[in-house]
Amino acid sequence: MFRRILVGVDGSPESEGALRAAIGVAVSVSGEVSVAIVASASHGETDEDRESAFDAEVALIRASVDQLLAGSEQARCTIHVIKGDRPAEALSAYVESHGYDLLVVGRHGRDRAAHGGLGRGRARVGRQSHVSLVADRRLSICA
C-alpha cells in the first residue's frame, strides 16, 4: 500500500496533474503526500544571479502548488525544495533517502524537449530508485 507518496513538481501542467492524482490516492488510503519542487540553480552569470533565478523559479512553482493544495484539506501534504540541475537524479536520491513508497511525476516536464525534465527523466528515476514509479496518465503504472 502506498502511504508515503512523493510528487515531483516542476511547474508544468503535467506535474500539477500528477499532484492532483497523488492527492486523490493519498486521501483514499489515509496517506501523506510530499511535494518536491525541483529547480535548477544554473541560470545566470554570477552566483547572485543564479540564486535570484532559483528563488524566482521556486516562488513561481510554490504559488502554483499552494493553489492546488488549498482545495485538498483531506490530504496531509508537505512541501520540500530540491536544488539540482538533474531532476531525475535529484528525485531518485531524495526518494531513497527519505523512505517513500511511491514516486509520481508528470509524463512530460516543463519543457518537453529538456534533457533533464521531470517527466522526461522518469526512465532514469525508475532505474535508479527502489520504489514504485508512476508517470501520471491518471496513475497508470510506468515502471
C-alpha positions in Angstrom: 0.0 0.0 0.0 1.3 3.4 -0.9 1.1 5.6 2.2 4.1 7.9 1.7 3.9 9.5 -1.7 6.4 11.9 -3.2 5.4 14.0 -6.2 8.0 15.7 -8.3 6.7 19.1 -9.4 8.4 21.5 -11.9 5.5 23.9 -12.7 4.4 22.1 -15.8 0.7 21.3 -16.2 1.6 17.6 -16.3 3.3 17.7 -12.9 0.3 19.6 -11.5 -1.9 16.8 -12.8 0.3 14.3 -11.2 -0.1 16.2 -7.9 -3.9 16.1 -8.1 -3.8 12.4 -8.9 -1.5 11.7 -6.0 -3.6 13.7 -3.6 -6.6 11.5 -4.6 -4.6 8.3 -3.9 -3.4 9.7 -0.5 -6.9 10.6 0.6 -8.2 7.1 -0.4 -5.6 5.3 1.7 -5.2 7.9 4.5 -1.7 8.5 3.3 0.5 11.6 3.0 1.8 13.5 0.0 5.2 15.2 -0.1 5.7 17.7 -2.9 9.2 18.0 -4.2 9.8 21.3 -6.0 12.7 20.6 -8.3 14.5 23.7 -9.5 17.8 24.4 -11.2 20.4 26.9 -9.8 22.4 27.1 -13.1 20.7 30.1 -14.8 22.7 33.3 -14.5 26.2 34.7 -14.9 27.1 35.2 -11.2 26.3 33.3 -8.1 23.9 36.1 -7.1 22.1 35.9 -10.4 21.8 32.1 -10.1 20.4 32.3 -6.6 18.0 35.0 -7.6 16.8 32.9 -10.6 16.5 29.9 -8.4 14.4 31.8 -5.8 12.1 33.2 -8.5 11.6 29.8 -10.1 10.8 28.2 -6.7 8.4 31.0 -5.8 6.5 30.6 -9.1 6.2 26.8 -8.7 5.3 27.2 -5.0 2.5 29.6 -5.7 1.0 27.1 -8.2 1.4 24.2 -5.7 -0.1 26.2 -2.8 -3.1 27.0 -5.0 -3.6 23.2 -5.8 -3.2 22.3 -2.1 -5.7 24.9 -1.0 -8.6 22.6 -2.1 -7.2 19.4 -0.6 -7.7 19.7 3.1 -8.3 16.0 3.5 -4.8 15.1 2.4 -1.7 15.6 4.6 0.8 17.5 2.4 4.3 18.9 2.9 6.5 20.8 0.5 10.2 20.3 0.0 12.6 22.2 -2.3 15.3 20.2 -4.1 18.0 22.2 -5.9 19.5 20.4 -8.8 20.4 20.6 -12.5 19.4 16.9 -13.0 15.8 16.5 -11.7 15.7 12.7 -12.2 18.8 12.1 -10.2 17.8 14.5 -7.5 14.4 12.9 -7.1 15.9 9.4 -7.0 18.3 10.3 -4.3 15.6 12.1 -2.3 13.0 9.3 -2.5 15.6 6.7 -1.4 17.0 8.7 1.5 13.5 9.6 2.9 11.7 6.3 2.6 8.8 7.0 0.2 6.6 4.2 -1.1 5.6 5.8 -4.4 7.1 8.5 -6.7 4.7 10.3 -9.0 5.8 12.6 -11.9 4.1 14.1 -14.9 4.5 12.4 -18.2 6.4 15.5 -19.5 8.3 18.2 -17.7 8.0 21.9 -18.3 10.0 21.8 -21.5 9.1 18.6 -23.3 12.4 18.7 -25.1 14.5 19.4 -22.0 17.1 16.7 -21.3 16.6 16.8 -17.5 12.9 17.5 -17.1 10.9 15.5 -14.6 8.7 13.6 -16.9 11.4 13.1 -19.5 13.7 11.7 -16.8 11.2 9.1 -15.5 13.0 6.2 -17.0 16.2 7.2 -15.2 14.3 7.6 -12.0 12.7 4.2 -12.4 16.1 2.6 -13.0 17.8 4.3 -10.0 15.0 4.0 -7.4 13.7 1.1 -5.5 10.2 2.5 -5.1 7.2 2.3 -7.4 7.1 5.0 -10.1 4.0 6.4 -11.7 4.1 8.8 -14.6 0.7 10.2 -14.3 -1.8 9.4 -17.0 -4.4 9.0 -14.3 -1.9 6.9 -12.3 -1.1 4.2 -14.8 2.0 2.2 -13.6 5.1 3.1 -15.6 7.9 1.1 -14.0 
